[in-house]
Amino acid sequence: MAVLLALLVPAVGEAVRVKDLATVKGVRSNQVLGYGLVVGLNGTGDRDGTEFTVQSLASMLGKLGVGLDPNLIQVRNVAAVVVTAVLPPFARAGSEIDILVSSLGDATSLEGGTLLVTPLFGTDGEVYAIGQGPVSVGGFSAGGGGNTVQRNHPTVGRIAQGATVERELAFAIEDKSEFDVALAQPDFTTANRMVAAIDVAFGAGAARALDSGTLRVAVPAVFRGDVVGFLSTLEGLEVEPDREARVVINERTGTVVIGADVRIARVAVSHGGLTVSVSTERGVSQPAPFSDGETTPVENSDVVAFEEETALAFVDGAATVDQLVRGLNAIGATPRDLIAILQAIRAAGALSAEIEVM
């Protein structure tokens, strides 16, 4: 069923923390990636034709002192996987992070498997963490005789705190005298308001906007030696963000998200639909007894057209989201009708908002 979602963004005058609007440049997470093997599967691993799994298993056994011909190895209880993780900022050696394990071959399930020691690499080719442990799968797959039952996605699992950080990211904040703050959604008005809020909190000239998405903030003398305290205070400042009027439409699901700043000029809307129903009845025509006729198929079609009665509705100028939705509901617009109506209003030049179609 199509769903209409009229989602209002924070109203004018509602302040938001700097922490929720921007991030400090350099203080960011990093992705790491590795290739490993999950063992202990109950016949749900990769098939014998998955050569990279066979080669990986033979190579691992060779390092353990077991020499085998790869052609003699069966891997039904082993699956090759890609291991991914997010290395948080300031992660220290010895800390543990969660990892995601995803099947790389044609395994049907990772349920009950154990990930063997897997190094996780950064984009620079260095090892930043080591992963290992039992895989937790939030689903299952079972069946037989051509019938299968599957719940969720059994070829992807997680290992809580399954990787240990081995290398720390080099980023120190103790001796820094200024920081660059990056807005998640660049906007000149929001950047200017953020500069004003920082100047009020730390003194005039404490911040300046380099562009619509970047601020440079100097560490006040009172916070020298306590940079963490300064950043904590900075993140807690409240700013009233400015948002672009936007309507987001997902035509596949019939979802419409309308921002609170959307306005329309005075416009008249009439929307109707033509429904055409075609029903087909199939039968056969039997010949008379003892005749030379043949049985022939007969198809009768019934076509009915129905046009909905519609009214012309007016939406007052500078209408808010509530008024817009009420006005469209007055003419009985469904969510999918609403999509077409909004696009038509935009084309008529009466909708002061950007329409984004997903």
RODO-2510 file (C-alpha; in nm, 4 decimals, decimal comma):
residues 358
     n   res          X          Y          Z
     1     m     0,0000     0,0000     0,0000
     2     a     0,1301     0,3418    -0,0896
     3     v     0,2001     0,5583     0,2126
     4     l     0,1858     0,9372     0,2323
     5     l     0,4348     1,0765     0,4792
     6     a     0,4130     1,4505     0,5430
     7     l     0,7259     1,5011     0,7487
     8     l     0,7857     1,8427     0,8955
     9     v     1,1457     1,9474     0,9553
    10     p     1,2158     2,1519     1,2716
    11     a     1,0087     2,4669     1,2728
    12     v     1,1500     2,8146     1,2574
    13     g     1,3068     2,9090     1,5886
    14     e     1,4067     2,5545     1,6849
    15     a     1,7770     2,5362     1,7633
    16     v     1,9996     2,2371     1,6900
    17     r     2,3347     2,1497     1,8437
    18     v     2,6498     2,2144     1,6437
    19     k     2,7312     1,8477     1,7070
    20     d     2,4293     1,7480     1,4966
    21     l     2,5068     1,9919     1,2157
    22     a     2,8815     1,9631     1,1657
    23     t     3,1922     1,7595     1,2375
    24     v     3,5506     1,8497     1,3188
    25     k     3,7750     1,7797     1,0224
    26     g     4,0192     1,4992     1,0919
    27     v     3,7985     1,3426     1,3596
    28     r     3,6407     1,0755     1,1445
    29     s     3,6014     0,7004     1,1142
    30     n     3,7827     0,4891     0,8556
    31     q     3,6847     0,1712     0,6749
    32     v     3,8964    -0,1431     0,6855
    33     l     3,8601    -0,4566     0,4745
    34     g     3,9836    -0,8142     0,4828
    35     y     3,9438    -1,1572     0,3218
    36     g     3,8982    -1,4664     0,5358
    37     l     3,7447    -1,8086     0,5819
    38     v     3,4462    -1,9163     0,7895
    39     v     3,4670    -2,2792     0,9007
    40     g     3,2384    -2,5150     1,0887
    41     l     2,9393    -2,4833     0,8588
    42     n     2,6922    -2,7712     0,8391
    43     g     2,7252    -2,8373     0,4664
    44     t     2,6125    -2,4845     0,3777
    45     g     2,9520    -2,3552     0,2657
    46     d     3,0925    -2,2954    -0,0805
    47     r     3,0651    -2,5655    -0,3434
    48     d     3,3634    -2,7581    -0,4789
    49     g     3,3707    -2,5423    -0,7904
    50     t     3,4561    -2,2286    -0,5900
    51     e     3,8276    -2,2352    -0,6662
    52     f     3,9372    -1,9379    -0,4564
    53     t     3,7930    -2,1015    -0,1443
    54     v     3,9815    -2,4242    -0,2171
    55     q     4,3048    -2,2348    -0,2827
    56     s     4,2664    -2,0292     0,0351
    57     l     4,2023    -2,3386     0,2456
    58     a     4,4998    -2,5222     0,0926
    59     s     4,7239    -2,2205     0,1555
    60     m     4,6132    -2,1944     0,5185
    61     l     4,6663    -2,5644     0,5816
    62     g     5,0093    -2,5405     0,4194
    63     k     5,1111    -2,2676     0,6664
    64     l     4,9977    -2,4973     0,9471
    65     g     5,2186    -2,7757     0,8166
    66     v     4,9490    -2,9788     0,6426
    67     g     5,0251    -3,0431     0,2758
    68     l     4,7263    -3,1375     0,0612
    69     d     4,6439    -3,1552    -0,3052
    70     p     4,3819    -2,8811    -0,3674
    71     n     4,2016    -3,1196    -0,6019
    72     l     4,1256    -3,3476    -0,3068
    73     i     3,9746    -3,0785    -0,0845
    74     q     3,5988    -3,0458    -0,0408
    75     v     3,4796    -2,7175     0,1047
    76     r     3,1147    -2,7750     0,1893
    77     n     3,1841    -2,6723     0,5496
    78     v     3,3994    -2,3699     0,4578
    79     a     3,2993    -2,0357     0,3062
    80     a     3,5149    -1,7531     0,1728
    81     v     3,4032    -1,4193     0,3145
    82     v     3,4778    -1,0496     0,2974
    83     v     3,5183    -0,8904     0,6387
    84     t     3,4454    -0,5200     0,6785
    85     a     3,4601    -0,2894     0,9787
    86     v     3,4593     0,0767     1,0716
    87     l     3,7620     0,1971     1,2661
    88     p     3,6365     0,4783     1,4919
    89     p     3,8419     0,7941     1,5494
    90     f     4,0991     0,7739     1,8282
    91     a     4,0737     0,3925     1,8391
    92     r     4,3624     0,2656     2,0488
    93     a     4,5629    -0,0529     2,0122
    94     g     4,3888    -0,3303     2,2009
    95     s     4,0366    -0,1885     2,1737
    96     e     3,7723    -0,4061     2,0097
    97     i     3,5332    -0,3208     1,7261
    98     d     3,2402    -0,4961     1,5595
    99     i     3,2898    -0,6579     1,2193
   100     l     3,0567    -0,7585     0,9352
   101     v     3,1100    -1,0912     0,7589
   102     s     2,9662    -1,1366     0,4060
   103     s     2,9805    -1,4487     0,1896
   104     l     3,1948    -1,4158    -0,1216
   105     g     3,1200    -1,7491    -0,2897
   106     d     2,8048    -1,9575    -0,3283
   107     a     2,7524    -2,0563     0,0352
   108     t     2,3888    -2,0821     0,1380
   109     s     2,4317    -1,9891     0,5045
   110     l     2,6986    -1,8785     0,7528
   111     e     2,4963    -1,9974     1,0516
   112     g     2,7091    -2,1688     1,3159
   113     g     3,0387    -2,0772     1,1479
   114     t     3,3578    -1,9369     1,2988
   115     l     3,5745    -1,6772     1,1302
   116     l     3,9433    -1,7644     1,1297
   117     v     4,2132    -1,5037     1,1957
   118     t     4,1640    -1,2321     0,9336
   119     p     4,3807    -0,9193     0,8975
   120     l     4,1862    -0,6021     0,8150
   121     f     4,3600    -0,3547     0,5871
   122     g     4,3186     0,0186     0,5341
   123     t     4,3381     0,1945     0,1997
   124     d     4,7117     0,2410     0,2546
   125     g     4,7691    -0,1365     0,2643
   126     e     4,8554    -0,1442     0,6344
   127     v     4,6939    -0,3862     0,8811
   128     y     4,4848    -0,1948     1,1344
   129     a     4,2901    -0,4755     1,3026
   130     i     4,2685    -0,8541     1,3342
   131     g     3,9307    -1,0269     1,3263
   132     q     3,8224    -1,3688     1,4530
   133     g     3,5281    -1,5294     1,6300
   134     p     3,1868    -1,6997     1,5973
   135     v     2,9542    -1,5501     1,3378
   136     s     2,6078    -1,4404     1,4506
   137     v     2,3501    -1,4660     1,1705
   138     g     2,0075    -1,3076     1,2146
   139     g     1,8324    -1,5541     0,9858
   140     f     1,8200    -1,9090     0,8571
   141     s     1,7686    -2,1105     0,5429
   142     a     1,6332    -2,4657     0,5366
   143     g     1,4676    -2,6950     0,2883
   144     g     1,4763    -3,0089     0,0850
   145     g     1,3235    -3,1685    -0,2196
   146     g     1,3087    -2,8397    -0,4027
   147     n     1,1290    -2,6582    -0,1177
   148     t     1,3143    -2,3960     0,0842
   149     v     1,2315    -2,1623     0,3697
   150     q     1,4477    -1,8572     0,4313
   151     r     1,4269    -1,5836     0,6904
   152     n     1,6267    -1,2632     0,6616
   153     h     1,9703    -1,2949     0,4998
   154     p     2,1720    -1,5963     0,6226
   155     t     2,4842    -1,5248     0,4149
   156     v     2,5738    -1,2096     0,6112
   157     g     2,6567    -1,2055     0,9814
   158     r     2,8171    -0,9953     1,2511
   159     i     3,0739    -1,0583     1,5198
   160     a     3,0307    -0,8263     1,8163
   161     q     3,3734    -0,6953     1,9232
   162     g     3,5190    -0,9454     1,6815
   163     a     3,8277    -0,7473     1,5815
   164     t     4,1136    -0,6122     1,7888
   165     v     4,2755    -0,2848     1,6838
   166     e     4,6469    -0,3326     1,6126
   167     r     4,7461     0,0058     1,4681
   168     e     4,6344     0,3511     1,5779
   169     l     4,5477     0,6344     1,3434
   170     a     4,7913     0,9213     1,3810
   171     f     4,5853     1,2280     1,4709
   172     a     4,6710     1,4434     1,7722
   173     i     4,4611     1,7366     1,8954
   174     e     4,6554     1,8464     2,2027
   175     d     4,8797     2,1010     2,0312
   176     k     4,6331     2,2333     1,7734
   177     s     4,5458     2,6017     1,7988
   178     e     4,2564     2,5957     1,5504
   179     f     4,0159     2,3497     1,3943
   180     d     3,8169     2,3316     1,0732
   181     v     3,4500     2,2483     1,1218
   182     a     3,2645     2,0960     0,8237
   183     l     2,8868     2,1330     0,7893
   184     a     2,6995     1,8171     0,6924
   185     q     2,4760     2,0240     0,4611
   186     p     2,6634     2,3311     0,3353
   187     d     2,4562     2,6474     0,3587
   188     f     2,5716     3,0094     0,3751
   189     t     2,2987     3,1162     0,6176
   190     t     2,3607     2,8281     0,8559
   191     a     2,7381     2,8872     0,8417
   192     n     2,6892     3,2555     0,9209
   193     r     2,4611     3,1775     1,2153
   194     m     2,7096     2,9229     1,3468
   195     v     2,9906     3,1802     1,3327
   196     a     2,7745     3,4242     1,5298
   197     a     2,6968     3,1618     1,7953
   198     i     3,0642     3,0709     1,8346
   199     d     3,1658     3,4369     1,8632
   200     v     2,9085     3,4895     2,1366
   201     a     3,0386     3,1872     2,3298
   202     f     3,4148     3,2374     2,2882
   203     g     3,4553     3,6018     2,1930
   204     a     3,4511     3,8064     1,8738
   205     g     3,6725     3,6679     1,5991
   206     a     3,6799     3,3158     1,7411
   207     a     3,5390     3,1748     1,4155
   208     r     3,5184     3,2669     1,0518
   209     a     3,3476     3,1018     0,7576
   210     l     3,5797     2,9901     0,4766
   211     d     3,2839     2,8943     0,2559
   212     s     2,9294     2,7623     0,2893
   213     g     3,0488     2,4318     0,4319
   214     t     3,3656     2,5072     0,6318
   215     l     3,4336     2,7128     0,9438
   216     r     3,7728     2,7784     1,1008
   217     v     3,7577     2,8045     1,4783
   218     a     4,0486     2,9218     1,6948
   219     v     4,1045     2,7697     2,0380
   220     p     4,0624     3,0491     2,2977
   221     a     4,3473     3,1140     2,5379
   222     v     4,1351     2,9982     2,8313
   223     f     4,1075     2,6526     2,6719
   224     r     4,4755     2,6098     2,5860
   225     g     4,5704     2,2784     2,7429
   226     d     4,2071     2,1649     2,7499
   227     v     4,1261     2,1118     2,3831
   228     v     3,8818     1,8325     2,4620
   229     g     3,6853     2,0657     2,6870
   230     f     3,6817     2,3296     2,4135
   231     l     3,5488     2,0874     2,1510
   232     s     3,2877     1,9598     2,3950
   233     t     3,1666     2,3145     2,4586
   234     l     3,1717     2,3902     2,0855
   235     e     2,9603     2,0830     2,0033
   236     g     2,7029     2,1820     2,2647
   237     l     2,6325     2,5256     2,1161
   238     e     2,2863     2,5606     1,9656
   239     v     2,2245     2,7104     1,6229
   240     e     1,9060     2,7641     1,4256
   241     p     1,9808     2,6017     1,0871
   242     d     1,8372     2,7282     0,7616
   243     r     1,6892     2,4648     0,5348
   244     e     1,6136     2,4555     0,1677
   245     a     1,2494     2,4085     0,0717
   246     r     1,2346     2,0616    -0,0766
   247     v     0,9850     1,7903    -0,1659
   248     v     1,1199     1,4351    -0,1873
   249     i     0,9193     1,1837    -0,3892
   250     n     0,9662     0,8083    -0,4123
   251     e     0,7495     0,7001    -0,7042
   252     r     0,8138     0,3294    -0,6408
   253     t     0,6495     0,3336    -0,2981
   254     g     0,4265     0,6389    -0,3297
   255     t     0,6063     0,8134    -0,0431
   256     v     0,6054     1,1944    -0,0336
   257     v     0,8135     1,3923     0,2164
   258     i     0,7393     1,7652     0,2294
   259     g     0,9598     2,0110     0,4160
   260     a     0,7999     2,2678     0,6458
   261     d     0,9438     2,5588     0,4455
   262     v     0,7616     2,4605     0,1261
   263     r     0,5262     2,7345     0,0036
   264     i     0,2943     2,7542    -0,2945
   265     a     0,1266     3,0460    -0,4673
   266     r    -0,2519     3,0629    -0,5067
   267     v    -0,3468     2,7848    -0,7427
   268     a    -0,6530     2,5869    -0,8480
   269     v    -0,6177     2,2086    -0,8619
   270     s    -0,8453     1,9591    -1,0330
   271     h    -0,7389     1,5976    -1,0546
   272     g    -0,9403     1,3067    -1,1876
   273     g    -0,8820     0,9534    -1,2968
   274     l    -1,0210     0,7319    -1,5687
   275     t    -1,0554     0,3662    -1,4690
   276     v    -1,0871     0,1079    -1,7456
   277     s    -1,1845    -0,2471    -1,6447
   278     v    -1,1512    -0,5354    -1,8906
   279     s    -1,2954    -0,8749    -1,7934
   280     t    -1,2596    -1,1813    -2,0131
   281     e    -1,4762    -1,4949    -1,9997
   282     r    -1,3437    -1,8011    -2,1782
   283     g    -1,5534    -2,0986    -2,2905
   284     v    -1,5960    -2,3518    -2,5671
   285     s    -1,8472    -2,3951    -2,8491
   286     q    -1,9642    -2,7516    -2,8856
   287     p    -2,0945    -2,8756    -3,2248
   288     a    -2,4329    -3,0429    -3,2554
   289     p    -2,4403    -3,4176    -3,1873
   290     f    -2,3318    -3,6396    -3,4788
   291     s    -2,2322    -3,3342    -3,6844
   292     d    -1,9028    -3,2675    -3,8595
   293     g    -1,8348    -2,9524    -3,6552
   294     e    -1,5342    -2,9012    -3,4258
   295     t    -1,5066    -2,7822    -3,0712
   296     t    -1,3720    -2,4257    -3,0763
   297     p    -1,2704    -2,1924    -2,7906
   298     v    -1,4851    -1,8844    -2,7351
   299     e    -1,3662    -1,5672    -2,5659
   300     n    -1,6040    -1,2897    -2,4547
   301     s    -1,4624    -0,9590    -2,3292
   302     d    -1,6467    -0,6914    -2,1330
   303     v    -1,4944    -0,3419    -2,1212
   304     v    -1,6205    -0,0865    -1,8687
   305     a    -1,4855     0,2690    -1,8395
   306     f    -1,5464     0,4805    -1,5306
   307     e    -1,4366     0,8394    -1,4860
   308     e    -1,4208     0,9775    -1,1335
   309     e    -1,6091     1,2931    -1,0538
   310     t    -1,3668     1,5637    -0,9457
   311     a    -1,4000     1,9091    -0,8043
   312     l    -1,1868     2,2166    -0,8523
   313     a    -1,0095     2,3071    -0,5280
   314     f    -0,8286     2,6310    -0,4498
   315     v    -0,5143     2,6451    -0,2386
   316     d    -0,4500     2,9913    -0,0952
   317     g    -0,1277     3,1717    -0,1706
   318     a     0,1760     3,1218     0,0558
   319     a     0,0154     2,8050     0,1868
   320     t     0,1933     2,6023     0,4497
   321     v     0,2442     2,2273     0,4377
   322     d    -0,0664     2,1675     0,6493
   323     q    -0,2792     2,3830     0,4206
   324     l    -0,1339     2,2162     0,1125
   325     v    -0,2117     1,8658     0,2366
   326     r    -0,5611     1,9630     0,3540
   327     g    -0,6338     2,1254     0,0201
   328     l    -0,5249     1,8174    -0,1726
   329     n    -0,7128     1,5863     0,0599
   330     a    -1,0251     1,7937    -0,0094
   331     i    -1,0278     1,6656    -0,3670
   332     g    -0,9621     1,3084    -0,2568
   333     a    -0,6020     1,2859    -0,3750
   334     t    -0,4283     0,9569    -0,3050
   335     p    -0,0519     0,9437    -0,2427
   336     r     0,0205     0,8604    -0,6070
   337     d    -0,2185     1,1355    -0,7159
   338     l    -0,0312     1,3723    -0,4874
   339     i     0,2934     1,2990    -0,6698
   340     a     0,1418     1,3960    -1,0043
   341     i    -0,0262     1,7038    -0,8539
   342     l     0,2927     1,8339    -0,6937
   343     q     0,4870     1,7887    -1,0150
   344     a     0,2143     1,9724    -1,2070
   345     i     0,2084     2,2591    -0,9541
   346     r     0,5861     2,2834    -0,9852
   347     a     0,5598     2,2935    -1,3650
   348     a     0,3014     2,5734    -1,3334
   349     g     0,5514     2,7774    -1,1343
   350     a     0,3360     2,7864    -0,8204
   351     l     0,5501     2,5590    -0,6023
   352     s     0,8492     2,7320    -0,4420
   353     a     1,0523     2,4215    -0,3640
   354     e     1,2904     2,1772    -0,5217
   355     i     1,1387     1,8412    -0,6114
   356     e     1,3746     1,5463    -0,5703
   357     v     1,2610     1,2171    -0,7212
   358     m     1,4222     0,9091    -0,5699
***
